[in-house]
Amino acid sequence: MKSLKSSALREKSADELNTLVAEKNEALFNLKLRHAAGALESPADIAATRRDLARIQGVLTEKRSA
């Protein structure tokens, strides 16, 4: 899984970031579902997705307060 960089996220608009949040939430749900079913190859993907989601939400918070 490719990690997102904060600098690249800061260049995106709030709408694009909201779309990314929705995509990452869906991906996280699917990863958790596959993990529960025992079909997940790399449990580290869950942690990476959670970190990406937190990074995106942090940039969104910065944009709202600016």
PDB file of N, CA, C, O and CB in Angstrom:
ATOM      1  N   MET A   1       0.821  -1.190   0.000  1.00  0.00           N
ATOM      2  CA  MET A   1       0.000   0.000   0.000  1.00  0.00           C
ATOM      3  C   MET A   1       0.859   1.245   0.000  1.00  0.00           C
ATOM      4  O   MET A   1       1.822   1.343   0.761  1.00  0.00           O
ATOM      5  CB  MET A   1      -0.931   0.003   1.192  1.00  0.00           C
ATOM      6  N   LYS A   2       0.518   2.188  -0.843  1.00  0.00           N
ATOM      7  CA  LYS A   2       1.280   3.418  -0.935  1.00  0.00           C
ATOM      8  C   LYS A   2       0.755   4.422   0.081  1.00  0.00           C
ATOM      9  O   LYS A   2      -0.444   4.690   0.147  1.00  0.00           O
ATOM     10  CB  LYS A   2       1.215   3.996  -2.358  1.00  0.00           C
ATOM     11  N   SER A   3       1.664   4.967   0.865  1.00  0.00           N
ATOM     12  CA  SER A   3       1.290   5.926   1.896  1.00  0.00           C
ATOM     13  C   SER A   3       1.148   7.324   1.287  1.00  0.00           C
ATOM     14  O   SER A   3       1.863   7.681   0.350  1.00  0.00           O
ATOM     15  CB  SER A   3       2.334   5.932   3.037  1.00  0.00           C
ATOM     16  N   LEU A   4       0.234   8.089   1.824  1.00  0.00           N
ATOM     17  CA  LEU A   4       0.016   9.452   1.347  1.00  0.00           C
ATOM     18  C   LEU A   4       0.897  10.415   2.123  1.00  0.00           C
ATOM     19  O   LEU A   4       1.075  10.268   3.332  1.00  0.00           O
ATOM     20  CB  LEU A   4      -1.468   9.851   1.478  1.00  0.00           C
ATOM     21  N   LYS A   5       1.444  11.396   1.431  1.00  0.00           N
ATOM     22  CA  LYS A   5       2.282  12.402   2.084  1.00  0.00           C
ATOM     23  C   LYS A   5       1.444  13.626   2.415  1.00  0.00           C
ATOM     24  O   LYS A   5       0.573  14.027   1.643  1.00  0.00           O
ATOM     25  CB  LYS A   5       3.483  12.793   1.187  1.00  0.00           C
ATOM     26  N   SER A   6       1.720  14.213   3.575  1.00  0.00           N
ATOM     27  CA  SER A   6       0.966  15.385   4.011  1.00  0.00           C
ATOM     28  C   SER A   6       1.138  16.551   3.046  1.00  0.00           C
ATOM     29  O   SER A   6       0.191  17.297   2.798  1.00  0.00           O
ATOM     30  CB  SER A   6       1.401  15.800   5.411  1.00  0.00           C
ATOM     31  N   SER A   7       2.338  16.710   2.503  1.00  0.00           N
ATOM     32  CA  SER A   7       2.572  17.819   1.584  1.00  0.00           C
ATOM     33  C   SER A   7       1.705  17.697   0.336  1.00  0.00           C
ATOM     34  O   SER A   7       1.207  18.700  -0.174  1.00  0.00           O
ATOM     35  CB  SER A   7       4.046  17.881   1.192  1.00  0.00           C
ATOM     36  N   ALA A   8       1.524  16.482  -0.153  1.00  0.00           N
ATOM     37  CA  ALA A   8       0.669  16.272  -1.326  1.00  0.00           C
ATOM     38  C   ALA A   8      -0.800  16.486  -0.965  1.00  0.00           C
ATOM     39  O   ALA A   8      -1.581  16.972  -1.783  1.00  0.00           O
ATOM     40  CB  ALA A   8       0.876  14.854  -1.902  1.00  0.00           C
ATOM     41  N   LEU A   9      -1.170  16.125   0.250  1.00  0.00           N
ATOM     42  CA  LEU A   9      -2.556  16.305   0.683  1.00  0.00           C
ATOM     43  C   LEU A   9      -2.899  17.783   0.843  1.00  0.00           C
ATOM     44  O   LEU A   9      -4.029  18.187   0.570  1.00  0.00           O
ATOM     45  CB  LEU A   9      -2.802  15.566   2.000  1.00  0.00           C
ATOM     46  N   ARG A  10      -1.949  18.581   1.276  1.00  0.00           N
ATOM     47  CA  ARG A  10      -2.209  20.017   1.482  1.00  0.00           C
ATOM     48  C   ARG A  10      -2.507  20.742   0.172  1.00  0.00           C
ATOM     49  O   ARG A  10      -3.120  21.809   0.175  1.00  0.00           O
ATOM     50  CB  ARG A  10      -1.011  20.675   2.168  1.00  0.00           C
ATOM     51  N   GLU A  11      -2.075  20.162  -0.941  1.00  0.00           N
ATOM     52  CA  GLU A  11      -2.320  20.778  -2.246  1.00  0.00           C
ATOM     53  C   GLU A  11      -3.730  20.497  -2.762  1.00  0.00           C
ATOM     54  O   GLU A  11      -4.189  21.157  -3.694  1.00  0.00           O
ATOM     55  CB  GLU A  11      -1.298  20.281  -3.255  1.00  0.00           C
ATOM     56  N   LYS A  12      -4.410  19.541  -2.175  1.00  0.00           N
ATOM     57  CA  LYS A  12      -5.751  19.164  -2.620  1.00  0.00           C
ATOM     58  C   LYS A  12      -6.809  20.069  -1.986  1.00  0.00           C
ATOM     59  O   LYS A  12      -6.589  20.669  -0.934  1.00  0.00           O
ATOM     60  CB  LYS A  12      -6.036  17.690  -2.276  1.00  0.00           C
ATOM     61  N   SER A  13      -7.956  20.149  -2.653  1.00  0.00           N
ATOM     62  CA  SER A  13      -9.061  20.941  -2.124  1.00  0.00           C
ATOM     63  C   SER A  13      -9.779  20.154  -1.030  1.00  0.00           C
ATOM     64  O   SER A  13      -9.580  18.948  -0.885  1.00  0.00           O
ATOM     65  CB  SER A  13     -10.048  21.334  -3.254  1.00  0.00           C
ATOM     66  N   ALA A  14     -10.618  20.853  -0.263  1.00  0.00           N
ATOM     67  CA  ALA A  14     -11.365  20.211   0.817  1.00  0.00           C
ATOM     68  C   ALA A  14     -12.313  19.144   0.260  1.00  0.00           C
ATOM     69  O   ALA A  14     -12.512  18.105   0.889  1.00  0.00           O
ATOM     70  CB  ALA A  14     -12.156  21.262   1.622  1.00  0.00           C
ATOM     71  N   ASP A  15     -12.895  19.395  -0.907  1.00  0.00           N
ATOM     72  CA  ASP A  15     -13.794  18.407  -1.518  1.00  0.00           C
ATOM     73  C   ASP A  15     -13.047  17.128  -1.889  1.00  0.00           C
ATOM     74  O   ASP A  15     -13.547  16.023  -1.676  1.00  0.00           O
ATOM     75  CB  ASP A  15     -14.467  18.998  -2.765  1.00  0.00           C
ATOM     76  N   GLU A  16     -11.845  17.287  -2.445  1.00  0.00           N
ATOM     77  CA  GLU A  16     -11.037  16.126  -2.797  1.00  0.00           C
ATOM     78  C   GLU A  16     -10.647  15.339  -1.545  1.00  0.00           C
ATOM     79  O   GLU A  16     -10.631  14.109  -1.554  1.00  0.00           O
ATOM     80  CB  GLU A  16      -9.779  16.562  -3.568  1.00  0.00           C
ATOM     81  N   LEU A  17     -10.333  16.063  -0.470  1.00  0.00           N
ATOM     82  CA  LEU A  17      -9.964  15.406   0.780  1.00  0.00           C
ATOM     83  C   LEU A  17     -11.152  14.664   1.382  1.00  0.00           C
ATOM     84  O   LEU A  17     -10.995  13.566   1.916  1.00  0.00           O
ATOM     85  CB  LEU A  17      -9.420  16.428   1.779  1.00  0.00           C
ATOM     86  N   ASN A  18     -12.332  15.256   1.298  1.00  0.00           N
ATOM     87  CA  ASN A  18     -13.534  14.578   1.804  1.00  0.00           C
ATOM     88  C   ASN A  18     -13.804  13.294   1.020  1.00  0.00           C
ATOM     89  O   ASN A  18     -14.225  12.287   1.590  1.00  0.00           O
ATOM     90  CB  ASN A  18     -14.760  15.517   1.721  1.00  0.00           C
ATOM     91  N   THR A  19     -13.558  13.337  -0.287  1.00  0.00           N
ATOM     92  CA  THR A  19     -13.706  12.142  -1.117  1.00  0.00           C
ATOM     93  C   THR A  19     -12.703  11.074  -0.689  1.00  0.00           C
ATOM     94  O   THR A  19     -13.041   9.894  -0.602  1.00  0.00           O
ATOM     95  CB  THR A  19     -13.520  12.489  -2.610  1.00  0.00           C
ATOM     96  N   LEU A  20     -11.458  11.500  -0.423  1.00  0.00           N
ATOM     97  CA  LEU A  20     -10.437  10.558   0.037  1.00  0.00           C
ATOM     98  C   LEU A  20     -10.803   9.935   1.378  1.00  0.00           C
ATOM     99  O   LEU A  20     -10.566   8.748   1.599  1.00  0.00           O
ATOM    100  CB  LEU A  20      -9.090  11.256   0.146  1.00  0.00           C
ATOM    101  N   VAL A  21     -11.382  10.735   2.272  1.00  0.00           N
ATOM    102  CA  VAL A  21     -11.800  10.214   3.576  1.00  0.00           C
ATOM    103  C   VAL A  21     -12.846   9.125   3.376  1.00  0.00           C
ATOM    104  O   VAL A  21     -12.775   8.073   4.011  1.00  0.00           O
ATOM    105  CB  VAL A  21     -12.360  11.352   4.478  1.00  0.00           C
ATOM    106  N   ALA A  22     -13.806   9.366   2.507  1.00  0.00           N
ATOM    107  CA  ALA A  22     -14.847   8.369   2.249  1.00  0.00           C
ATOM    108  C   ALA A  22     -14.245   7.093   1.660  1.00  0.00           C
ATOM    109  O   ALA A  22     -14.635   5.989   2.039  1.00  0.00           O
ATOM    110  CB  ALA A  22     -15.915   8.940   1.297  1.00  0.00           C
ATOM    111  N   GLU A  23     -13.296   7.244   0.735  1.00  0.00           N
ATOM    112  CA  GLU A  23     -12.653   6.082   0.122  1.00  0.00           C
ATOM    113  C   GLU A  23     -11.861   5.287   1.152  1.00  0.00           C
ATOM    114  O   GLU A  23     -11.917   4.057   1.169  1.00  0.00           O
ATOM    115  CB  GLU A  23     -11.734   6.520  -1.021  1.00  0.00           C
ATOM    116  N   LYS A  24     -11.121   5.990   2.016  1.00  0.00           N
ATOM    117  CA  LYS A  24     -10.307   5.308   3.029  1.00  0.00           C
ATOM    118  C   LYS A  24     -11.190   4.630   4.075  1.00  0.00           C
ATOM    119  O   LYS A  24     -10.855   3.550   4.560  1.00  0.00           O
ATOM    120  CB  LYS A  24      -9.352   6.306   3.712  1.00  0.00           C
ATOM    121  N   ASN A  25     -12.315   5.257   4.424  1.00  0.00           N
ATOM    122  CA  ASN A  25     -13.241   4.621   5.367  1.00  0.00           C
ATOM    123  C   ASN A  25     -13.791   3.321   4.781  1.00  0.00           C
ATOM    124  O   ASN A  25     -13.901   2.315   5.481  1.00  0.00           O
ATOM    125  CB  ASN A  25     -14.400   5.580   5.721  1.00  0.00           C
ATOM    126  N   GLU A  26     -14.129   3.350   3.517  1.00  0.00           N
ATOM    127  CA  GLU A  26     -14.634   2.156   2.854  1.00  0.00           C
ATOM    128  C   GLU A  26     -13.544   1.080   2.773  1.00  0.00           C
ATOM    129  O   GLU A  26     -13.807  -0.099   3.008  1.00  0.00           O
ATOM    130  CB  GLU A  26     -15.150   2.504   1.446  1.00  0.00           C
ATOM    131  N   ALA A  27     -12.326   1.501   2.440  1.00  0.00           N
ATOM    132  CA  ALA A  27     -11.217   0.553   2.369  1.00  0.00           C
ATOM    133  C   ALA A  27     -10.936  -0.064   3.730  1.00  0.00           C
ATOM    134  O   ALA A  27     -10.670  -1.262   3.831  1.00  0.00           O
ATOM    135  CB  ALA A  27      -9.960   1.239   1.837  1.00  0.00           C
ATOM    136  N   LEU A  28     -10.995   0.759   4.787  1.00  0.00           N
ATOM    137  CA  LEU A  28     -10.763   0.255   6.140  1.00  0.00           C
ATOM    138  C   LEU A  28     -11.834  -0.763   6.530  1.00  0.00           C
ATOM    139  O   LEU A  28     -11.528  -1.796   7.127  1.00  0.00           O
ATOM    140  CB  LEU A  28     -10.740   1.416   7.150  1.00  0.00           C
ATOM    141  N   PHE A  29     -13.075  -0.470   6.195  1.00  0.00           N
ATOM    142  CA  PHE A  29     -14.166  -1.406   6.473  1.00  0.00           C
ATOM    143  C   PHE A  29     -13.925  -2.748   5.780  1.00  0.00           C
ATOM    144  O   PHE A  29     -14.074  -3.812   6.382  1.00  0.00           O
ATOM    145  CB  PHE A  29     -15.512  -0.810   6.022  1.00  0.00           C
ATOM    146  N   ASN A  30     -13.549  -2.674   4.505  1.00  0.00           N
ATOM    147  CA  ASN A  30     -13.301  -3.903   3.747  1.00  0.00           C
ATOM    148  C   ASN A  30     -12.120  -4.688   4.311  1.00  0.00           C
ATOM    149  O   ASN A  30     -12.157  -5.917   4.364  1.00  0.00           O
ATOM    150  CB  ASN A  30     -13.048  -3.572   2.279  1.00  0.00           C
ATOM    151  N   LEU A  31     -11.076  -3.980   4.731  1.00  0.00           N
ATOM    152  CA  LEU A  31      -9.924  -4.655   5.332  1.00  0.00           C
ATOM    153  C   LEU A  31     -10.313  -5.351   6.635  1.00  0.00           C
ATOM    154  O   LEU A  31      -9.911  -6.488   6.885  1.00  0.00           O
ATOM    155  CB  LEU A  31      -8.792  -3.651   5.588  1.00  0.00           C
ATOM    156  N   LYS A  32     -11.095  -4.661   7.461  1.00  0.00           N
ATOM    157  CA  LYS A  32     -11.528  -5.263   8.726  1.00  0.00           C
ATOM    158  C   LYS A  32     -12.414  -6.486   8.474  1.00  0.00           C
ATOM    159  O   LYS A  32     -12.327  -7.484   9.189  1.00  0.00           O
ATOM    160  CB  LYS A  32     -12.285  -4.228   9.583  1.00  0.00           C
ATOM    161  N   LEU A  33     -13.253  -6.397   7.468  1.00  0.00           N
ATOM    162  CA  LEU A  33     -14.121  -7.518   7.115  1.00  0.00           C
ATOM    163  C   LEU A  33     -13.297  -8.717   6.655  1.00  0.00           C
ATOM    164  O   LEU A  33     -13.546  -9.847   7.075  1.00  0.00           O
ATOM    165  CB  LEU A  33     -15.115  -7.104   6.019  1.00  0.00           C
ATOM    166  N   ARG A  34     -12.313  -8.464   5.789  1.00  0.00           N
ATOM    167  CA  ARG A  34     -11.445  -9.541   5.315  1.00  0.00           C
ATOM    168  C   ARG A  34     -10.605 -10.115   6.448  1.00  0.00           C
ATOM    169  O   ARG A  34     -10.337 -11.316   6.473  1.00  0.00           O
ATOM    170  CB  ARG A  34     -10.536  -9.037   4.198  1.00  0.00           C
ATOM    171  N   HIS A  35     -10.187  -9.265   7.386  1.00  0.00           N
ATOM    172  CA  HIS A  35      -9.414  -9.737   8.530  1.00  0.00           C
ATOM    173  C   HIS A  35     -10.261 -10.664   9.403  1.00  0.00           C
ATOM    174  O   HIS A  35      -9.783 -11.699   9.868  1.00  0.00           O
ATOM    175  CB  HIS A  35      -8.895  -8.546   9.359  1.00  0.00           C
ATOM    176  N   ALA A  36     -11.503 -10.289   9.618  1.00  0.00           N
ATOM    177  CA  ALA A  36     -12.403 -11.110  10.426  1.00  0.00           C
ATOM    178  C   ALA A  36     -12.685 -12.451   9.755  1.00  0.00           C
ATOM    179  O   ALA A  36     -12.887 -13.461  10.429  1.00  0.00           O
ATOM    180  CB  ALA A  36     -13.714 -10.366  10.680  1.00  0.00           C
ATOM    181  N   ALA A  37     -12.698 -12.454   8.434  1.00  0.00           N
ATOM    182  CA  ALA A  37     -12.963 -13.691   7.696  1.00  0.00           C
ATOM    183  C   ALA A  37     -11.696 -14.530   7.544  1.00  0.00           C
ATOM    184  O   ALA A  37     -11.754 -15.669   7.080  1.00  0.00           O
ATOM    185  CB  ALA A  37     -13.546 -13.372   6.317  1.00  0.00           C
ATOM    186  N   GLY A  38     -10.563 -13.972   7.933  1.00  0.00           N
ATOM    187  CA  GLY A  38      -9.307 -14.705   7.827  1.00  0.00           C
ATOM    188  C   GLY A  38      -8.694 -14.675   6.452  1.00  0.00           C
ATOM    189  O   GLY A  38      -7.812 -15.481   6.156  1.00  0.00           O
ATOM    190  N   ALA A  39      -9.135 -13.770   5.603  1.00  0.00           N
ATOM    191  CA  ALA A  39      -8.652 -13.720   4.228  1.00  0.00           C
ATOM    192  C   ALA A  39      -7.682 -12.562   3.973  1.00  0.00           C
ATOM    193  O   ALA A  39      -7.306 -12.311   2.828  1.00  0.00           O
ATOM    194  CB  ALA A  39      -9.822 -13.612   3.289  1.00  0.00           C
ATOM    195  N   LEU A  40      -7.281 -11.863   5.023  1.00  0.00           N
ATOM    196  CA  LEU A  40      -6.402 -10.714   4.850  1.00  0.00           C
ATOM    197  C   LEU A  40      -4.952 -11.184   4.830  1.00  0.00           C
ATOM    198  O   LEU A  40      -4.502 -11.859   5.756  1.00  0.00           O
ATOM    199  CB  LEU A  40      -6.627  -9.671   5.975  1.00  0.00           C
ATOM    200  N   GLU A  41      -4.226 -10.829   3.783  1.00  0.00           N
ATOM    201  CA  GLU A  41      -2.837 -11.260   3.649  1.00  0.00           C
ATOM    202  C   GLU A  41      -1.909 -10.494   4.579  1.00  0.00           C
ATOM    203  O   GLU A  41      -0.991 -11.077   5.157  1.00  0.00           O
ATOM    204  CB  GLU A  41      -2.375 -11.094   2.217  1.00  0.00           C
ATOM    205  N   SER A  42      -2.139  -9.200   4.729  1.00  0.00           N
ATOM    206  CA  SER A  42      -1.238  -8.378   5.527  1.00  0.00           C
ATOM    207  C   SER A  42      -2.034  -7.509   6.496  1.00  0.00           C
ATOM    208  O   SER A  42      -2.610  -6.500   6.088  1.00  0.00           O
ATOM    209  CB  SER A  42      -0.355  -7.502   4.619  1.00  0.00           C
ATOM    210  N   PRO A  43      -2.073  -7.886   7.764  1.00  0.00           N
ATOM    211  CA  PRO A  43      -2.785  -7.074   8.748  1.00  0.00           C
ATOM    212  C   PRO A  43      -2.197  -5.667   8.898  1.00  0.00           C
ATOM    213  O   PRO A  43      -2.863  -4.770   9.414  1.00  0.00           O
ATOM    214  CB  PRO A  43      -2.771  -7.772  10.087  1.00  0.00           C
ATOM    215  N   ALA A  44      -0.980  -5.475   8.458  1.00  0.00           N
ATOM    216  CA  ALA A  44      -0.355  -4.150   8.521  1.00  0.00           C
ATOM    217  C   ALA A  44      -1.080  -3.147   7.620  1.00  0.00           C
ATOM    218  O   ALA A  44      -0.970  -1.937   7.818  1.00  0.00           O
ATOM    219  CB  ALA A  44       1.124  -4.242   8.119  1.00  0.00           C
ATOM    220  N   ASP A  45      -1.812  -3.649   6.641  1.00  0.00           N
ATOM    221  CA  ASP A  45      -2.579  -2.769   5.757  1.00  0.00           C
ATOM    222  C   ASP A  45      -3.655  -2.006   6.536  1.00  0.00           C
ATOM    223  O   ASP A  45      -3.982  -0.869   6.196  1.00  0.00           O
ATOM    224  CB  ASP A  45      -3.225  -3.585   4.622  1.00  0.00           C
ATOM    225  N   ILE A  46      -4.199  -2.632   7.574  1.00  0.00           N
ATOM    226  CA  ILE A  46      -5.210  -1.965   8.396  1.00  0.00           C
ATOM    227  C   ILE A  46      -4.584  -0.748   9.080  1.00  0.00           C
ATOM    228  O   ILE A  46      -5.156   0.342   9.064  1.00  0.00           O
ATOM    229  CB  ILE A  46      -5.806  -2.948   9.454  1.00  0.00           C
ATOM    230  N   ALA A  47      -3.424  -0.938   9.671  1.00  0.00           N
ATOM    231  CA  ALA A  47      -2.744   0.160  10.362  1.00  0.00           C
ATOM    232  C   ALA A  47      -2.349   1.265   9.391  1.00  0.00           C
ATOM    233  O   ALA A  47      -2.481   2.447   9.708  1.00  0.00           O
ATOM    234  CB  ALA A  47      -1.504  -0.359  11.095  1.00  0.00           C
ATOM    235  N   ALA A  48      -1.864   0.889   8.209  1.00  0.00           N
ATOM    236  CA  ALA A  48      -1.470   1.884   7.214  1.00  0.00           C
ATOM    237  C   ALA A  48      -2.671   2.707   6.755  1.00  0.00           C
ATOM    238  O   ALA A  48      -2.566   3.919   6.572  1.00  0.00           O
ATOM    239  CB  ALA A  48      -0.807   1.203   6.012  1.00  0.00           C
ATOM    240  N   THR A  49      -3.801   2.049   6.572  1.00  0.00           N
ATOM    241  CA  THR A  49      -5.020   2.753   6.152  1.00  0.00           C
ATOM    242  C   THR A  49      -5.493   3.695   7.250  1.00  0.00           C
ATOM    243  O   THR A  49      -5.925   4.813   6.970  1.00  0.00           O
ATOM    244  CB  THR A  49      -6.138   1.748   5.794  1.00  0.00           C
ATOM    245  N   ARG A  50      -5.411   3.244   8.504  1.00  0.00           N
ATOM    246  CA  ARG A  50      -5.814   4.098   9.624  1.00  0.00           C
ATOM    247  C   ARG A  50      -4.913   5.333   9.712  1.00  0.00           C
ATOM    248  O   ARG A  50      -5.391   6.435   9.983  1.00  0.00           O
ATOM    249  CB  ARG A  50      -5.768   3.308  10.950  1.00  0.00           C
ATOM    250  N   ARG A  51      -3.619   5.146   9.486  1.00  0.00           N
ATOM    251  CA  ARG A  51      -2.697   6.285   9.520  1.00  0.00           C
ATOM    252  C   ARG A  51      -2.985   7.263   8.389  1.00  0.00           C
ATOM    253  O   ARG A  51      -2.982   8.477   8.594  1.00  0.00           O
ATOM    254  CB  ARG A  51      -1.247   5.802   9.434  1.00  0.00           C
ATOM    255  N   ASP A  52      -3.236   6.727   7.182  1.00  0.00           N
ATOM    256  CA  ASP A  52      -3.582   7.587   6.049  1.00  0.00           C
ATOM    257  C   ASP A  52      -4.849   8.382   6.340  1.00  0.00           C
ATOM    258  O   ASP A  52      -4.927   9.575   6.046  1.00  0.00           O
ATOM    259  CB  ASP A  52      -3.764   6.749   4.772  1.00  0.00           C
ATOM    260  N   LEU A  53      -5.834   7.714   6.918  1.00  0.00           N
ATOM    261  CA  LEU A  53      -7.099   8.370   7.253  1.00  0.00           C
ATOM    262  C   LEU A  53      -6.865   9.492   8.260  1.00  0.00           C
ATOM    263  O   LEU A  53      -7.418  10.582   8.113  1.00  0.00           O
ATOM    264  CB  LEU A  53      -8.110   7.348   7.816  1.00  0.00           C
ATOM    265  N   ALA A  54      -6.059   9.236   9.269  1.00  0.00           N
ATOM    266  CA  ALA A  54      -5.751  10.259  10.273  1.00  0.00           C
ATOM    267  C   ALA A  54      -4.992  11.419   9.646  1.00  0.00           C
ATOM    268  O   ALA A  54      -5.227  12.575   9.998  1.00  0.00           O
ATOM    269  CB  ALA A  54      -4.934   9.657  11.425  1.00  0.00           C
ATOM    270  N   ARG A  55      -4.092  11.123   8.728  1.00  0.00           N
ATOM    271  CA  ARG A  55      -3.320  12.172   8.055  1.00  0.00           C
ATOM    272  C   ARG A  55      -4.245  13.069   7.235  1.00  0.00           C
ATOM    273  O   ARG A  55      -4.114  14.292   7.268  1.00  0.00           O
ATOM    274  CB  ARG A  55      -2.232  11.552   7.146  1.00  0.00           C
ATOM    275  N   ILE A  56      -5.172  12.467   6.507  1.00  0.00           N
ATOM    276  CA  ILE A  56      -6.119  13.238   5.691  1.00  0.00           C
ATOM    277  C   ILE A  56      -6.999  14.101   6.587  1.00  0.00           C
ATOM    278  O   ILE A  56      -7.215  15.279   6.299  1.00  0.00           O
ATOM    279  CB  ILE A  56      -6.993  12.296   4.825  1.00  0.00           C
ATOM    280  N   GLN A  57      -7.507  13.521   7.670  1.00  0.00           N
ATOM    281  CA  GLN A  57      -8.370  14.280   8.572  1.00  0.00           C
ATOM    282  C   GLN A  57      -7.615  15.419   9.241  1.00  0.00           C
ATOM    283  O   GLN A  57      -8.195  16.472   9.507  1.00  0.00           O
ATOM    284  CB  GLN A  57      -8.965  13.362   9.630  1.00  0.00           C
ATOM    285  N   GLY A  58      -6.337  15.223   9.512  1.00  0.00           N
ATOM    286  CA  GLY A  58      -5.525  16.297  10.086  1.00  0.00           C
ATOM    287  C   GLY A  58      -5.378  17.467   9.129  1.00  0.00           C
ATOM    288  O   GLY A  58      -5.477  18.625   9.535  1.00  0.00           O
ATOM    289  N   VAL A  59      -5.144  17.168   7.870  1.00  0.00           N
ATOM    290  CA  VAL A  59      -5.026  18.227   6.858  1.00  0.00           C
ATOM    291  C   VAL A  59      -6.370  18.931   6.683  1.00  0.00           C
ATOM    292  O   VAL A  59      -6.410  20.148   6.504  1.00  0.00           O
ATOM    293  CB  VAL A  59      -4.538  17.643   5.501  1.00  0.00           C
ATOM    294  N   LEU A  60      -7.469  18.179   6.733  1.00  0.00           N
ATOM    295  CA  LEU A  60      -8.795  18.786   6.631  1.00  0.00           C
ATOM    296  C   LEU A  60      -9.028  19.754   7.799  1.00  0.00           C
ATOM    297  O   LEU A  60      -9.573  20.841   7.604  1.00  0.00           O
ATOM    298  CB  LEU A  60      -9.893  17.690   6.608  1.00  0.00           C
ATOM    299  N   THR A  61      -8.625  19.371   8.983  1.00  0.00           N
ATOM    300  CA  THR A  61      -8.772  20.232  10.160  1.00  0.00           C
ATOM    301  C   THR A  61      -7.955  21.510   9.982  1.00  0.00           C
ATOM    302  O   THR A  61      -8.413  22.598  10.332  1.00  0.00           O
ATOM    303  CB  THR A  61      -8.331  19.485  11.443  1.00  0.00           C
ATOM    304  N   GLU A  62      -6.748  21.377   9.440  1.00  0.00           N
ATOM    305  CA  GLU A  62      -5.912  22.561   9.169  1.00  0.00           C
ATOM    306  C   GLU A  62      -6.622  23.505   8.204  1.00  0.00           C
ATOM    307  O   GLU A  62      -6.631  24.720   8.405  1.00  0.00           O
ATOM    308  CB  GLU A  62      -4.536  22.140   8.588  1.00  0.00           C
ATOM    309  N   LYS A  63      -7.212  22.941   7.160  1.00  0.00           N
ATOM    310  CA  LYS A  63      -7.888  23.780   6.167  1.00  0.00           C
ATOM    311  C   LYS A  63      -9.105  24.485   6.740  1.00  0.00           C
ATOM    312  O   LYS A  63      -9.392  25.628   6.383  1.00  0.00           O
ATOM    313  CB  LYS A  63      -8.302  22.945   4.976  1.00  0.00           C
ATOM    314  N   ARG A  64      -9.828  23.799   7.635  1.00  0.00           N
ATOM    315  CA  ARG A  64     -11.016  24.417   8.232  1.00  0.00           C
ATOM    316  C   ARG A  64     -10.643  25.555   9.162  1.00  0.00           C
ATOM    317  O   ARG A  64     -11.365  26.549   9.234  1.00  0.00           O
ATOM    318  CB  ARG A  64     -11.831  23.378   8.990  1.00  0.00           C
ATOM    319  N   SER A  65      -9.540  25.435   9.872  1.00  0.00           N
ATOM    320  CA  SER A  65      -9.169  26.465  10.840  1.00  0.00           C
ATOM    321  C   SER A  65      -8.430  27.624  10.186  1.00  0.00           C
ATOM    322  O   SER A  65      -8.288  28.685  10.793  1.00  0.00           O
ATOM    323  CB  SER A  65      -8.312  25.865  11.936  1.00  0.00           C
ATOM    324  N   ALA A  66      -7.958  27.436   8.956  1.00  0.00           N
ATOM    325  CA  ALA A  66      -7.210  28.503   8.268  1.00  0.00           C
ATOM    326  C   ALA A  66      -8.131  29.477   7.571  1.00  0.00           C
ATOM    327  O   ALA A  66      -7.664  30.430   6.948  1.00  0.00           O
ATOM    328  CB  ALA A  66      -6.244  27.910   7.257  1.00  0.00           C
TER     329      ALA A  66
END
